[in-house]
Amino acid sequence: MEALFAERYRAMSSRDARFDGQFITGVHSTGIYCRPSCPAMTPLARNVSFYRTAAAAHEAGLRACKRCLPDAVPGSPDWNTHDDLASRAMRLITDGVVEREGVAGLAARLGYTTRHLTRVLVAELGAGPLALARAHRAQTARTLLVSTDLAIADVAFAAGFSSIRQFNDTISAVYEATPSALRSRRRAAPTHAEKGAGAAAGEGVTVSLRLPARPPFDGVGLLRFFADHAVPGLEVATPHSFTRRVRLPHGVATVRLSLDVADWVRCEARLDSVADVSTLVNRVRKLLDLDADSVAIDAALAGDTTLAPLVAALPGLRLPGSLDAEETLFRTLVGQQISVPAARTVLGRITRELGEAGPSDELGQGDDGMGLFPTAERIAGSVGVIRGPLPRVRSILGVAEAVADGTLSLDVGTPVDEFTARLVELPGVGPWTAGYLAMRILGNPDVLLDSDLVVLQSAALHGLPSTRRWIALHGVRWAPWRSYVTMHLWRARASVAVGGGAG
């Protein structure tokens, strides 16, 4: 513990922005908590405590620094890097599970009692599930207050608060300011947000937000991946933007993502319900892997001299995630063993025949006709629509039935070993599919797809072992970042379009 304190104190003393979001600096002499790069005078070590979460700092009686805004940074990469109970709980908390299902629902998803879960989270993160959810709501609210013109009452519901009084009390406790005072401190002109007449939690809303990424950030590469895999009638992708509709807990959203200045992403969205804003932002961050610690990942992988040139060519490479776990599952199953263009064609037909038709252009960005991918229930009853080799058709329909009846869960709080084991138990689902889905849906950073044809071809071209056995043995040195190696090898052989389907 002393060594960890010394390491964090050095990072804080040097104002190293790479650690922003990875831990919180609590300064007891002033009663505030800061990001590590806060420009204020370095406090004495005896007055400092370090916390993994803002909630732990709140529990210690500290308030957020008004100068460095410690929550206006990328989130912690720990929640995807680790697969322990605390990390899995945080993945669900940031997705809004506590707001929708309560602490009992969160505990049930994780397979523990509320008492045990609370004990573990307090021990590991310094705060229980309610406090962690409260801190997440406060951070979301501050972001919306300073970056949109959304009515303050709508901000409260968008952030997940159940009442205006609870919202006001929390903002006052965390930031020692009223919501109106926080809004008045904007450093720049607000981004756009509008709604229909009559504010209510269930009404539609349009928001435009800027989301920070931890640098370096290969956003161009991510947009290229989504453009290469875009399904006609489902997504509109260009070298500069990615637009689609997505199902959320309280309705549907049309979202357009584009690269902003430096390491920021612009997120413009039209949502059926203001209550889904926080969940959408969290899912977009996971889709784009915005919280990954690219400095640490690149440094670790560049330690392998054979891999180093690939890392140097693509600093800040990210893992493409998923906005809809069910959809990603079926896109992967359909796309197995066929080329990406062929998979896009097949998936476009499935979307037209089984999916939900899209409305008119909601964002004014040429997104007319974008539909929604069919649900598992629709696919399960679609005998005759899913075509191809009979074993593959049976596999897809069988998986659809398992998802529809709850036998197969794609919960982001599932341990990765359990997640992959459940998948490979299903007929027609092998280790490649399970590993790929763990990488895309769970954001697991340590999946080396050693049976993938493109991975092996690319490895051979770059002087790496090119058989499944030997690349797996060699790849032990890349842990826990083997998913990023998979992406590097795919990117290095981008001209080969077999193996990934249109997931």
Secondary structure, DSSP 8 states (H G I E B T S, - for coil): -HHHHHHHHHHHHTT-GGGBTTBEEEETTTTEEE-TT--S----GGGEEEESSHHHHHHTT-EE-TTT-TTSS---THHHH--SHHHHHHHHHHTTHHHHHHHHHHHHHHTS-HHHHHHHHHHHHSS-HHHHHHHHHHHHHHHHHHH----HHHHHHHTT-S-HHHHHHHHHHHHSS-HHHHHHT-SS----EEE-SS--TTS-EEEEEEEE--SS--HHHHHHHHHHT--TTTEEE-SSEEEEEEEETTEEEEEEEEE-STTEEEEEEEES-GGGHHHHHHHHHHHTTTT--HHHHHHHHHTSTTTHHHHHHSTT------S-HHHHHHHHHHHTTSBHHHHHHHHHHHHHHHSB---S-SSSSS-TT--B---HHHHHT-TTTS-SSHHHHHHHHHHHHHHHTTSS---TTS-HHHHHHHHHTSTT--HHHHHHHHHHHS--S----TT-HHHHHHHHHTTS--SHHHHHHHGGGGTT-HHHHHHHHHHHTTT--BSSTT-
